[in-house]
Amino acid sequence: MPTPPFSIPSVPSTAAAARRLSGRLRRRVDSADVVYLVTTSGFPNYGDELITEAWLRLLAVRRPTARVVVDSPRPGHAALLLRHANKRAVFVDTLWQFVHYANSDDPVGVDPDAPWEWVGHAASHLGVSPRDDAGVDALLQAGTIHLVGGGFVNAMWPHHRWLIPAIAAVAERTGARAVATGAGLTPSETGPAHEAMLAAAARFDVFDVRDAPTEQMLAGLPGLSRTGDDAWLSPRVPTTQTPPGSGSAGSGVVLCAQSDLTDSFTWDDRTGVDALASFVRAVLDDWDVPGSDVTVVECIPGHDYTIPTLLGDRLDGARIIPFRTAWHDSLPTGGTWLSTRYHPHMLAAAGGASGVAVSASPDYYATKHQALVDAGSRWTVVAGRVDETPERPTAGGFTVDAVRANVADKRELARRLYPVGIRLR
């Protein structure tokens, strides 16, 4: 069993520390706001980095004196990818350390029937995990605690749901605003952890979501809104559309095919990665696309290169765009897209490209891709048990008006959350 990442003392913090905390909670931060972003950036995953980058850029403009704390599972890598977006940002993993510890084997002091309670207590009190007191101190100073959008808080990763009760616990102790934006909380499951998450979400000042099933799940919450995915806030969203047959991909096919979360994908009496690779091969064959007309895009390093490797010489001559190139430059424009990933669907469709979105995990990705269809994407969505290849689409992606509407809704939410020149506390 691995050594726990921190010790858990049985004694409370000192009286002096308690007095300092009390004084700090009364006067807050007098020099600048502290905005605390909770994200899953740094894995890396193109979509997660895109969303966090968007909020960091916005805060640099609308809150230039704010200290922005980014809490992510891999803060070192997140800092390397995102530090350009906000020079006042610091990167920590405080909440993620607590969540992972409470989810480890036999964690000391954690009730196995309600581990989220320990996570919330550790996040809102100095001395529960002394090695993390510097991180907790930063969390307790926050004027806004902002759970940044994405699909990482749901039953796919059950322990991630404890982030919501933790944020609520800190906000209740300090008076900070609790905010969530662009959240996708499905698939869900019943039980005490789910009920605790819903109860905590009701204590948020704003709980903005990106899809209809999540909106239905949270129906009745006072702060509920639905403005779509947080990536609509990104300046990387195309503002013009590429005419068919032009752009960096020309009239070829752009492929982004993952190997993770594919266990339930079924094709040709196969399941999982082999089924998805066989399906991609069949689509390229039916569309009569030679390997030299394919551009392979990697959005999660490693995970998105397995299937192209399995395709072997079927992709001879293909252009390869690794994650690092895609992140520092841009995703290719034009072409017809074949993507299991959600954010490439969003950006390519915003640029006007036609495409097929393949739900590698129907319980998870079907909701994500459908949310983009609901927002105006004209892509074909393949979900569930796949029995035949789709025709090569020509309908395009979003209309220009649909892109503008989605961007406007997200920007309006951002202006409401972070008005210029008004102290958040």
Helices and strands as residue ranges (DSSP letters): H 15-27, E 34-38, H 46-62, E 67-71, H 75-82, G 83-85, E 89-92, H 94-102, H 115-124, G 130-132, H 133-140, E 144-147, G 158-162, H 163-174, E 177-183, H 192-201, E 206-209, H 212-217, E 224-226, G 230-233, E 253-256, E 266-267, E 270-271, H 272-286, G 291-293, E 294-297, H 306-311, G 312-315, E 319-321, H 323-328, E 336-339, H 342-350, E 354-358, H 362-374, E 380-382, E 385-386, H 400-417
